[in-house]
Amino acid sequence: MTDTPDSKTPVYVALAFGIAGLVLGLVLGSGGGKLVAGLIAAAGAVPAAIGMWKGIQQQTQTTLGMAMLSLLFALGVAGVMIIWAIIQFVR
């Protein structure tokens, strides 16, 4: 019996990046802080893509679905934070 590596770890890392970006964006008041928070959240797309690849390789729909949702979450948070920073800069 061979152990398969845990394919959900990249999903959890991607969610952690997205949540960290969201929390930082809400805590930091300046436009530059929101830009950094957006970039941190956008960095969550990399582990989410790795999780999708692992889900495809293992042919598991659960891992692939969780990775897709974490990718959308991370990119959504990143987009909102970056747009929020731009709006604050324009004001």
C-alpha positions as CSV (number, residue, x, y, z in Angstrom):
1,M,0.0,0.0,0.0
2,T,1.5,3.3,-1.0
3,D,0.6,6.6,0.7
4,T,-0.6,9.3,-1.6
5,P,0.5,12.8,-0.8
6,D,-2.1,15.1,0.6
7,S,-3.4,17.1,-2.4
8,K,-5.5,19.5,-0.4
9,T,-2.5,21.3,1.2
10,P,-2.1,23.8,-1.7
11,V,-5.8,24.6,-1.4
12,Y,-5.4,25.4,2.3
13,V,-2.3,27.5,1.5
14,A,-4.2,29.4,-1.2
15,L,-7.1,30.0,1.2
16,A,-4.7,31.2,3.8
17,F,-3.2,33.8,1.4
18,G,-6.7,35.0,0.4
19,I,-7.8,35.3,4.0
20,A,-4.5,37.1,5.0
21,G,-5.0,39.5,2.1
22,L,-8.6,40.2,3.2
23,V,-7.7,40.7,6.8
24,L,-4.7,43.0,5.9
25,G,-6.9,44.9,3.5
26,L,-9.5,45.5,6.2
27,V,-7.0,46.4,8.9
28,L,-4.7,48.7,6.8
29,G,-6.3,52.0,6.0
30,S,-4.0,53.4,3.4
31,G,-4.2,52.8,-0.3
32,G,-0.7,51.3,-0.4
33,G,-1.6,48.9,2.3
34,K,-4.6,47.7,0.3
35,L,-2.3,47.2,-2.7
36,V,0.0,45.0,-0.7
37,A,-3.0,43.1,0.6
38,G,-4.2,42.6,-2.9
39,L,-0.8,41.3,-4.0
40,I,-0.7,38.9,-1.1
41,A,-4.1,37.6,-2.0
42,A,-3.1,37.3,-5.6
43,A,-0.1,35.2,-4.6
44,G,-2.7,32.6,-3.4
45,A,-3.4,31.9,-7.1
46,V,-0.1,29.9,-7.4
47,P,-0.8,27.3,-4.8
48,A,-4.4,27.1,-6.0
49,A,-3.2,26.3,-9.5
50,I,-0.9,23.6,-8.1
51,G,-3.9,22.2,-6.2
52,M,-5.9,22.1,-9.5
53,W,-3.1,20.3,-11.2
54,K,-2.8,17.8,-8.4
55,G,-6.6,17.3,-8.5
56,I,-6.5,16.6,-12.3
57,Q,-3.5,14.2,-11.9
58,Q,-5.3,12.2,-9.2
59,Q,-8.6,12.5,-11.0
60,T,-10.4,13.7,-7.9
61,Q,-13.2,16.1,-8.3
62,T,-13.2,17.2,-4.7
63,T,-9.6,18.5,-4.8
64,L,-10.1,20.1,-8.2
65,G,-13.4,21.8,-7.1
66,M,-11.8,23.1,-3.8
67,A,-8.8,24.4,-5.7
68,M,-11.1,26.2,-8.2
69,L,-13.0,27.9,-5.4
70,S,-9.8,28.9,-3.6
71,L,-8.5,30.3,-6.9
72,L,-11.6,32.4,-7.4
73,F,-11.6,33.5,-3.8
74,A,-8.0,34.6,-3.9
75,L,-8.3,36.4,-7.2
76,G,-11.6,38.0,-6.1
77,V,-10.1,39.4,-2.9
78,A,-7.0,40.5,-4.8
79,G,-9.2,42.3,-7.4
80,V,-11.3,44.1,-4.8
81,M,-8.3,45.2,-2.8
82,I,-6.4,46.5,-5.8
83,I,-9.5,48.4,-7.1
84,W,-10.1,49.8,-3.6
85,A,-6.5,51.0,-3.5
86,I,-6.8,52.7,-6.9
87,I,-10.1,54.4,-5.8
88,Q,-8.4,55.7,-2.7
89,F,-5.4,56.9,-4.7
90,V,-7.7,58.8,-7.2
91,R,-9.6,60.5,-4.4
